[in-house]
């Protein structure tokens, strides 16, 4: 891995370690419904062996465990130590003997070849330094005919785009990366992601979609949400002396997004790209 890529990966890990306590835990169902949609598309069966790459706190891990049941197994891997610790604690709390969570790099998991019937990865692949190489590595972990499912972002509510645009003047190049944001490159379209999987050696590639709505009680609730996940990196890119002013500006904008019931409702289309390792 190039030094710049290593630094970028370390930065991503550090951010997700810092948000581990609040991630998907501020009263806005978000990563869980996104991951649940991915698991539905993958349709795990009892007894199957599943791998969750970039498992975080377990948004896909636990639906996978429920689907494969006690006769199956689920392995979750993530590179953020505090995310892994949180997922392990929840596995223990639920008494899921068939689930194993490991600290491991999603870009190149050190796992047995052809050891899994399906691989799921929700909102991870665009963070990786070389998505194509990671997809090829994941293919080798599947049995012939095994299924892959990845979740990436599709079309976003224009009002959400307007909110995010307030950060733009402060962001360093890696946070403006069009590949990560989905503004350009393979993650900008269904066809682009499908071509990425086809080039990585997968067959029977298809796309499904799900619209997920985030509901905020007020602008302060949106602010708490924005700090609870990867967007925290954007807040941290703003000079500390300017954050209060930016927050006030964004709060004022968000106030204007309230609906008749007083809530702020923003929609995100999720893209699920499904494929198989050739039999």
N, C-alpha and C positions, 0 to 999 in steps of 0.2 A: 504494500500500500504506500502511495506517495505521502510525503510529510504533510502536505496540505489536506489530503484526504483523512489522514490520521487525526489531525487537529480538528477537522470538521466532525468526525465521528465522536471524538472526545467531548466536543462541545454539545452535541446532541445528547450523549449519555448524561452529561452534567445537568442539562436542563431537565431531563426526565427524572433524574434523581431528586432535583429540587421540588418538583411538583408531585412526587409520589404520594404524599399524604392527601392532597386535594384532587388528584386526577380522577375524573368521573365521580366526584364526591361533593359537589356543591349544589345539588338539587336540580340539575339539568340532565336528564337522561340523554346521553349522547353517544359515547363510545360503545356502550353496551348494545343499544339497538342497531348501531351500524354493524357490529360484529355478529349479532344474532342474525341479521339479514344475510351475511356472508355464509354462516353455518347452514342456514336453510338452503341456500343455493348448492352447497357442497353435499347436502343430504347424507350425513354420516349414518352408518348402520351399526347396530349392536355387534360388538366384537371386533370392530376395526381398530387399527392403530393410527392415531392422528398426531400430527405435529403442528404446533402453533408457533410460528416464527415471529419474534418480536411481541411476546405475549403480554407485556405490560403487567397490569394488575389482574388480568384474566378475563377481559371482555369476551374473547372467543373461547378461552380455555374451558370455562365452566359450561357453556352450551355444548361444546364438543364432548365434555365428560358425560353430560346427561345423555347425549345421543348414542355414544358408543357403549355406555353402561359399564357395569362391573366386569364384564367379560372382555372389554376392550381396554385400550390404554391411550393416554394423552401425554405427550411431552411438550412442555412449553419452554422456550428459550428467550432470553432477553439479556442485553448488555448493561442495563442500568441496575446496579446492586440493590437499591432500595425498592425498585419495582419488583424485582425477584423476591425480595424478603416479604413484601406485602402479599404477593401471589402465594408464596409458600404458606404464609400464616393463614390465608383464607382456605387453602387446600386442607390444611390441618383442621381448621375449624369445622369444615364440612365433612371431614373424615373420608376423603376421596383417595383410597389406596391405589387407584389406577392412574393417578395423575402425578407426574414428576416435573418439577420446574428447575431449570438449570441456568446458571450464569454463563452466557455464551454469545458469541458474535453472530447476529443474524445473517451477515454477509457470507459467512463460510462456516456453518455449523459442523462441529466435529461429532458426527453421528453416523450410525451404520448405513452403508449404501443399501438401497432397496429395503429399508426398514419400516416404511410407512405406507399405509393405504391412501392417505390424503394429507396434504399440507395446506394450512390456512395461514394467511398473513394479512392482517387488517391495518391499513394506514401506516405501512412500514417501508415498502420497497423504494419509494421516492426519496427517503432519507439516506439511502445507501450510496456510497461513493460510486459503485459500478452496478446498477440494477441488473443489467444483462448478465453479468458474471454471477450474481447472486441467484438469479432465476435458473441458470444452468446448474448451479450447485444444488439447489432445491430439487431439480428434476432427478438428480442422481440419488436422492434420498427416497424417491417413490418407487414402489414396485411397478413393473410393467402394467400399464393400464390404470395406474394410480392417478388420483385427481388433485389438481392444484386450484386454489381459489385465492385471489388477492382483491382487497378493497382499496380503491383510490377515489379521489374527489372528481365528481362531474361538475355540472353547472351549479353555480352558486347564486343565491338571492342577490340581486343587484344592490340592495340596501346593505347587505353584509359586506359586499365589495367596497362600498363607500366608507363603511366604518374602518375596514382594514387599510384603506388608502391613507388614512391620517398618519399611519406609521411610516409610510414610504420615504419621506425625506430623511429619516433617521437610520434606515437600515443599511448594514454593510452588504457587500456583494453576495455573500453566501445566503443571506436571508431574502435577497431579491432574485435568487436563482429561479429562472422561469421553469426549469424542469421540476423543481420541488413544488412550486406554487400551482403548476398545471396551466400556466399561461401560454406555454409553448413546449415543444418537444413531445415525446411519446405520451406523456400524461395529460396532454391537452385534449385528447379525443379518444373515443372508444376504439377507433381503428388503430390509433397509435399504440395503445396498450396491447391490443390483440397482435399487432405486428411484432412487438417486443417479445411476446410469449412464443409466437411462431418461430422467430429467429433463434430463440433459446432452445428449440427442439421439441416443443409441445405440439400436440395435435388436438383436434376437436375443440378449437378455441371459440368461445362465445362470450357475450356480454349480457348482463342483467342490470337492472337499475332499481333503486329505492329512494324515495324522497323522505328525508328525515327532518323533522321540525324541532328546532330548539326554542323553548319557551322561557322567557325571563320575566320575573315579576316587575322589575324596574331596571333603570340603567346601572345601578349599583350591583345588581345580580349579574348583569352582563359582564361588568368589570371583574367580579370575582371569578366568573367562568373563564374569562380571557387569561387570567393569571394561573389557572388550574391545569393548563396543558401546554403544548409546545409554543403557543403564542406568547408565553411568558418571555421567550427570547426576544421578542419584539419590544416589549416593555423595557427589558434590561438594556436594549440598544439605545434607548432614549436617555440623554444625559440626565442625571438625577435632578439637577436644578430645573429641568424643563418638564418633568413628568407630571407635576401637579397641574400645570397649565394645559398640557395635552389631555390629561384625564378630564378636566373641566370642559374642554372643547368637545371631546368625544361623548361625554355624558349629556351635554346639551343636544348634540346630534341624535343620540339614542332616545332622548326624551321625545323627540318628534316622531319616533317610530312606533310609539304606543298605539295599540288598537283600541276599539271601543270598550273592551274589557280591562284596559289599563296595562295589559301585558305587551311585551315585545316578542313577536314571533318571526323567526328567520328560518328559511328553508335551504337545505343543501341536498342536491342530488348525489347519491352515492353510486359509484360504478363498481360492479363486481365482474371481474374477468375470470372465467373458468376455463380450465384446459386439462389435458391428460398427458401423462408420459406414454409414448407409443408402446403398444403391447408387444 
